[in-house]
Amino acid sequence: MLWGWRHSVGPRTNVPRSVARLATSQVSLALSLVVAVGCQGAPSPSADPSPTTAIAAPSPTAAASPRPAPTPAASEAPVAELGPVGGVWRIRKILSLDDRSALIPGAAFDEEAYEVTPDCDDEPCPSIEVRMTPLGRSRPVSITTLERDGNHYVSAARAENEGPCLDEDGDAIRGGAKVTSIMRLWLSTVRASGSAVETTEMRGSLELDLDPTPVGSAAGCVAQTAAYELRGRREAVAVRDDPLPDVELPPNTAGGVANLPPISVKVDGAEVVYFEIEGDTVAELAASLANGGVQSCGAINYEWHEGDARPAACTVSAFPDIEDGVDQRVSSGSCTIAKSTIRGKFAVHMPRWVAPKRVPKRLLAWWRDIIEFIRDHEAGHVDITLDHLKRLNRQLVGEDCKDADAIIGRWAKDLSSAQEEFDRVEYQKPWPEAPAGY
């Protein structure tokens, strides 16, 4: 037999809207001895056995229906006619999706200051000069000229100096490649979903061709192509051009990349089951998390919940083989419960980040905090159920067998209320803060 209900977690404070959802704790009790059963809420992640008898489930959310989930993505207007681009822009450089698993030397994710100088007084101009300086550095490392081509500025193919390449073991080989690049820049008007405010962003691309030098070829480097996506906003970033000596700049490891490890968690007394998500920004991870969560866990259906109905995780609790957990004593025509050792089985459905293979280190550190945050929440639901199981086993001992239905019904209602109250309190906790720029 089956009796079930859902506990859901909704929005929290200080969280990007797209990730302001934590978890659903879905409890599905398979009580095969004395419980009359009903079914309520979104479908369980696992197939439910068909009940042989049914009554209305004692749940405060029986009449609730899931609210439609808002679309977290931003809507973008068509690329505008080129306006004034002169000034300083804070640009984020991201290795394009198709190239994120490639062995490309250097930072795959980076932030730079672009100082744009037009060649005329009344923009748009025939050409612009772009001086690119990594944030926190005191001198440009690259200067290029871009010619206007319609709504874009485009550079000619420009041969860079020799640089590093990566051999088959992933080690950087100095002077192993010659790099030829083409840069494109344009402006785009962006309006966030649900907002009337429009902003102008710098967009662009940086296409690279890496040809091994004799040194690189001997080390096993191969020819590669790659592209970066450029996106940024106008910002007062200090850019200096001091006559500094030519010294090797230290590596910028703070915003670098790391190979994505399979992150696992443990929940005492429960099996952890993973669904896969992908992305390399907070928004991409949030969208993938929400879509994977609703597929694995169903939708949030708390009556008072007014946010995105897609959960990030869930806990499924089952109580099989009740006959083995309840001992009856029949004497002189009466039946009492002599002993009760009903146990639960718990499956916690959690997200696992699987792609791309190389990800920003700051984002990976934040994701570890997110996983622990979600794990701690789901562990709380498991602990609440275990505590109530102890109470149920104590309550059943010595009771008349015919009263077991009512006892378990009251117990289940109390458990549902306790889980919901836990969620209400948990909603007030802020998510781990996402790293700036991701």
C-alpha positions in Angstrom: 0.0 0.0 0.0 1.1 3.6 -0.6 0.6 6.8 1.3 2.5 9.9 0.3 3.1 13.6 0.6 5.6 16.3 -0.4 7.7 18.8 1.5 9.2 21.5 -0.6 11.7 24.2 -0.2 11.2 27.6 -1.7 13.0 31.0 -2.2 15.7 32.2 0.1 17.2 35.6 0.7 20.5 36.9 -0.8 20.4 34.5 -3.7 20.3 35.1 -7.5 16.7 34.6 -8.5 17.6 31.8 -10.9 19.1 29.7 -8.0 16.6 30.7 -5.3 15.3 27.1 -4.9 16.8 24.4 -2.7 15.0 21.1 -2.3 11.9 19.0 -2.1 11.7 16.4 0.5 9.2 13.8 -0.9 8.1 11.1 1.4 6.4 8.0 0.0 5.4 5.5 2.7 4.8 1.9 1.6 2.9 0.6 4.7 1.8 -2.9 3.8 0.2 -4.0 7.1 -2.6 -1.8 8.4 -2.5 1.6 6.7 -5.4 2.8 4.5 -3.7 4.9 1.9 -4.1 7.9 -0.5 -1.8 9.6 -3.0 -1.2 13.3 -3.2 1.4 15.7 -4.8 3.7 15.4 -7.7 4.8 12.0 -8.9 7.5 10.2 -7.0 10.9 9.7 -8.6 10.4 6.0 -8.4 7.3 4.1 -9.5 4.7 3.8 -6.8 2.8 0.5 -6.2 -1.0 0.8 -6.8 -2.9 1.0 -3.5 -5.6 -1.5 -2.8 -7.6 0.8 -0.5 -7.6 4.6 -0.4 -8.6 7.5 1.9 -7.9 11.2 1.7 -4.2 11.8 2.6 -4.0 14.0 5.8 -1.9 16.7 4.1 -2.2 20.5 4.4 -1.4 20.8 0.7 -4.0 18.5 -0.8 -5.7 21.2 -2.8 -2.5 23.0 -3.9 -1.3 23.0 -7.5 2.2 23.8 -8.7 2.7 27.4 -9.9 4.2 27.9 -13.3 7.9 28.2 -13.2 9.3 31.6 -14.4 11.9 31.6 -17.1 15.2 32.7 -15.6 16.8 33.6 -18.9 17.3 37.1 -20.1 15.7 38.4 -23.3 17.9 40.2 -25.8 17.0 42.7 -28.4 18.6 42.5 -31.8 22.2 43.9 -32.1 21.9 47.7 -32.2 23.5 50.1 -34.6 27.0 50.8 -33.2 26.9 53.6 -30.7 29.8 55.1 -28.7 32.2 52.4 -27.6 35.0 54.6 -26.4 36.1 54.3 -22.7 36.9 51.4 -20.4 35.0 48.2 -20.3 35.2 45.3 -17.9 35.2 42.2 -20.1 34.8 38.6 -19.2 36.5 36.1 -21.5 35.1 32.6 -21.7 36.3 29.7 -23.8 33.5 28.9 -26.2 31.3 25.8 -25.4 32.8 23.6 -28.2 36.4 24.3 -27.0 36.0 24.0 -23.3 37.4 20.5 -23.1 40.3 21.3 -25.4 43.9 21.6 -24.3 44.2 25.3 -24.8 47.0 27.0 -22.9 46.3 30.0 -20.6 43.2 30.9 -18.6 40.0 29.6 -20.1 38.0 32.1 -18.0 39.4 35.5 -17.3 38.4 39.2 -16.8 40.2 42.0 -18.5 40.0 45.8 -18.8 39.4 46.9 -22.4 40.4 50.5 -23.0 38.8 51.5 -26.3 40.0 54.6 -28.1 38.1 55.6 -31.3 40.0 57.3 -34.2 37.5 60.1 -34.6 35.5 62.6 -32.4 32.0 61.5 -33.5 31.4 57.8 -33.1 30.9 55.3 -34.7 34.3 55.7 -36.2 36.1 53.9 -39.0 38.4 52.1 -36.5 39.1 51.7 -32.8 42.2 50.8 -30.8 41.7 48.3 -28.0 44.2 48.0 -25.2 43.6 44.8 -23.2 44.9 44.6 -19.6 44.1 41.8 -17.2 42.3 43.1 -14.1 44.8 43.8 -11.3 47.7 44.2 -13.6 49.4 47.6 -14.3 50.1 47.4 -18.0 48.4 46.2 -21.2 49.6 42.9 -22.5 48.0 43.3 -26.0 47.0 46.3 -28.2 45.1 45.8 -31.5 43.2 47.9 -34.1 39.8 47.0 -35.2 38.1 48.3 -38.4 34.4 49.0 -38.6 32.3 46.4 -40.6 28.6 47.3 -40.3 27.6 46.8 -36.7 30.9 45.2 -35.8 34.5 46.2 -35.3 36.8 43.5 -36.7 40.5 43.0 -36.5 42.7 41.7 -39.3 44.2 38.3 -38.6 47.1 39.1 -36.3 50.1 36.9 -35.7 51.0 36.9 -32.1 54.4 36.1 -30.6 55.3 32.6 -29.8 53.5 31.3 -26.7 53.0 28.1 -24.8 51.2 25.0 -26.0 50.1 21.9 -24.0 51.6 18.5 -24.6 49.8 15.2 -24.4 50.3 15.2 -20.6 48.8 18.7 -20.3 52.1 20.4 -19.4 52.8 23.8 -20.9 55.7 24.0 -23.4 57.1 27.5 -23.6 57.5 28.7 -27.2 55.6 25.7 -28.4 53.1 27.5 -30.6 52.5 30.6 -32.8 49.1 32.1 -32.2 47.0 34.0 -34.9 44.0 35.8 -33.6 40.9 37.7 -35.0 38.8 39.8 -32.6 35.2 41.0 -33.2 33.4 43.6 -31.0 29.9 44.9 -31.0 27.2 46.4 -28.7 24.0 44.6 -27.7 21.0 45.9 -25.9 19.9 43.5 -23.1 16.7 43.4 -21.0 16.4 41.0 -18.1 13.2 38.9 -18.1 10.4 40.7 -16.3 12.1 44.0 -16.3 11.6 47.2 -18.3 15.2 48.3 -17.8 17.5 47.9 -20.8 21.3 48.0 -20.6 24.0 48.0 -23.2 26.7 45.4 -23.1 29.9 44.9 -25.0 29.9 41.6 -26.8 32.5 40.0 -28.9 34.6 37.0 -29.9 38.3 36.1 -30.1 39.2 33.4 -32.6 42.6 31.6 -32.2 44.7 29.4 -34.5 47.5 27.7 -32.7 50.3 26.2 -34.9 53.1 24.3 -33.1 56.6 25.5 -33.5 59.4 23.0 -34.0 59.8 23.0 -30.2 56.1 22.3 -29.8 55.9 19.6 -32.4 58.9 17.8 -30.8 57.0 17.9 -27.5 53.8 16.4 -29.0 51.7 19.6 -29.3 49.2 19.6 -32.2 47.5 22.4 -34.2 44.4 23.7 -32.6 41.6 26.2 -33.1 39.7 27.8 -30.3 37.3 30.7 -29.7 36.5 32.9 -26.7 33.2 34.6 -26.1 33.6 38.2 -24.8 31.0 40.0 -22.7 31.2 43.0 -20.5 30.0 46.3 -19.2 31.3 49.8 -19.1 33.1 50.3 -15.8 35.6 52.7 -14.1 38.6 50.4 -14.1 42.0 52.0 -13.5 44.3 51.3 -16.5 47.9 52.4 -16.2 50.6 52.5 -18.8 53.7 53.0 -16.8 57.1 52.3 -18.4 57.6 49.1 -16.4 60.5 46.8 -17.1 59.7 43.7 -19.2 59.3 41.1 -16.5 57.3 37.9 -16.6 53.9 38.4 -15.0 52.9 36.0 -12.3 50.1 33.5 -13.3 46.6 34.6 -12.5 45.5 31.5 -10.7 42.6 33.1 -8.8 40.3 33.1 -11.8 41.9 30.1 -13.6 40.4 26.8 -14.5 40.4 23.4 -13.0 39.5 19.9 -14.2 35.9 19.2 -12.9 36.0 16.4 -10.3 33.0 14.1 -9.6 31.8 15.6 -6.3 30.1 13.1 -4.0 28.4 13.5 -0.7 27.2 11.3 2.1 23.9 11.4 4.0 23.9 9.2 7.1 21.3 6.4 6.8 20.5 7.2 3.2 21.5 6.2 -0.4 22.5 9.2 -2.5 21.3 9.1 -6.2 22.7 11.7 -8.6 21.2 13.5 -11.6 23.6 15.2 -14.0 23.7 19.0 -14.6 25.9 21.1 -16.9 27.1 24.7 -17.1 30.0 27.1 -16.4 28.1 30.1 -15.0 25.8 30.6 -12.1 22.8 31.1 -14.4 23.6 28.0 -16.5 24.0 25.8 -13.4 20.8 27.1 -11.9 18.8 26.4 -15.0 20.3 22.9 -15.4 19.8 22.3 -11.7 16.1 23.3 -11.8 15.4 21.2 -14.9 17.1 18.2 -13.6 15.5 18.6 -10.2 12.0 18.6 -11.5 12.7 15.5 -13.7 14.1 13.6 -10.7 11.8 14.9 -8.0 8.6 16.3 -9.4 7.5 19.9 -8.7 7.1 21.9 -5.5 3.5 22.0 -4.5 3.4 23.8 -1.1 0.3 25.9 -0.9 2.2 28.9 0.4 5.1 28.6 -2.1 5.1 31.4 -4.7 8.5 30.9 -6.5 9.9 28.6 -9.1 8.3 25.2 -8.7 11.4 23.3 -9.8 13.3 21.7 -6.9 17.1 21.2 -6.6 17.0 17.9 -4.7 14.7 15.6 -2.9 14.5 12.8 -0.3 12.3 9.8 -1.0 11.4 7.7 2.2 9.9 4.2 2.0 8.8 1.8 4.7 8.7 -1.7 3.3 8.0 -5.0 4.9 5.9 -3.7 7.8 4.9 -7.2 8.7 8.5 -7.9 9.7 8.6 -4.8 11.9 5.3 -5.3 13.9 4.8 -8.2 16.2 1.2 -9.0 17.3 0.1 -10.9 20.4 -3.2 -12.6 20.2 -4.7 -13.8 23.5 -8.2 -14.6 24.7 -9.7 -13.2 21.5 -7.9 -9.9 21.7 -4.9 -8.6 19.6 -2.3 -6.2 20.9 1.0 -5.0 19.4 3.8 -6.5 21.4 6.8 -5.0 19.5 7.3 -2.5 16.7 10.6 -2.0 14.9 9.4 -0.2 11.7 12.4 1.1 9.7 12.7 3.5 6.8 14.8 3.4 3.6 15.9 6.8 2.2 17.1 7.8 -1.2 18.4 11.4 -1.5 18.4 12.7 -5.1 21.2 15.2 -5.5 22.7 17.1 -8.5 26.2 16.2 -9.9 28.0 18.7 -12.1 29.5 16.8 -15.1 30.3 19.3 -17.8 32.3 21.1 -19.2 35.5 19.3 -18.2 37.3 22.5 -17.4 35.6 25.0 -15.1 36.4 28.3 -13.3 38.1 27.6 -10.0 36.0 30.2 -8.2 32.8 28.6 -9.5 34.0 25.2 -8.5 34.6 26.4 -4.9 31.2 27.9 -4.8 29.6 24.7 -6.1 31.2 22.7 -3.3 29.5 25.1 -0.8 26.2 24.7 -2.7 26.4 20.9 -2.6 27.1 20.9 1.2 24.2 23.3 1.7 21.8 21.1 -0.2 23.1 17.9 1.5 22.7 19.4 5.0 19.1 20.3 4.2 18.2 16.8 2.9 20.0 15.3 5.9 17.7 17.3 8.1 14.6 15.7 6.5 16.1 12.3 7.0 16.8 13.0 10.7 13.2 14.3 11.2 11.8 11.1 9.8 14.1 8.9 11.8 13.1 10.7 15.0 9.4 10.3 14.3 9.9 6.6 13.5 11.2 6.1 17.0 8.1 7.8 18.4 5.8 5.7 16.2 7.4 2.4 17.3 7.0 3.5 21.0 3.4 4.6 20.4 2.4 1.3 18.8 3.6 -1.0 21.5 0.8 -2.2 23.8 -2.0 -0.8 21.6 -4.9 -2.7 20.2 -4.2 -4.0 16.7 -7.5 -2.4 15.4 -6.2 1.1 16.5 -3.0 0.9 14.4 -4.6 2.7 11.4 -5.6 5.7 13.4 -2.2 5.8 15.3 -0.2 5.7 12.1 -2.5 8.3 10.4 -2.0 10.8 13.3 1.7 10.0 13.3 2.0 10.6 9.5 0.2 14.0 9.8 2.5 15.1 12.6 5.5 14.1 10.5 4.2 16.0 7.5 3.7 19.1 9.7 7.2 18.8 11.2 8.8 18.5 7.7 6.9 21.6 6.5 7.9 23.6 9.5 11.5 22.6 9.0 11.3 23.9 5.4 9.7 27.2 6.5 12.7 27.8 8.8 15.2 26.6 6.2 13.8 29.1 3.7 15.2 31.9 5.7 18.8 30.8 5.3 20.8 32.5 2.5 22.4 30.4 -0.1 26.2 30.5 -0.3 27.1 33.7 -2.2 28.0 33.3 -5.8 31.4 34.6 -7.0 31.3 38.0 -8.7 31.4 37.9 -12.5 30.2 34.3 -12.9 
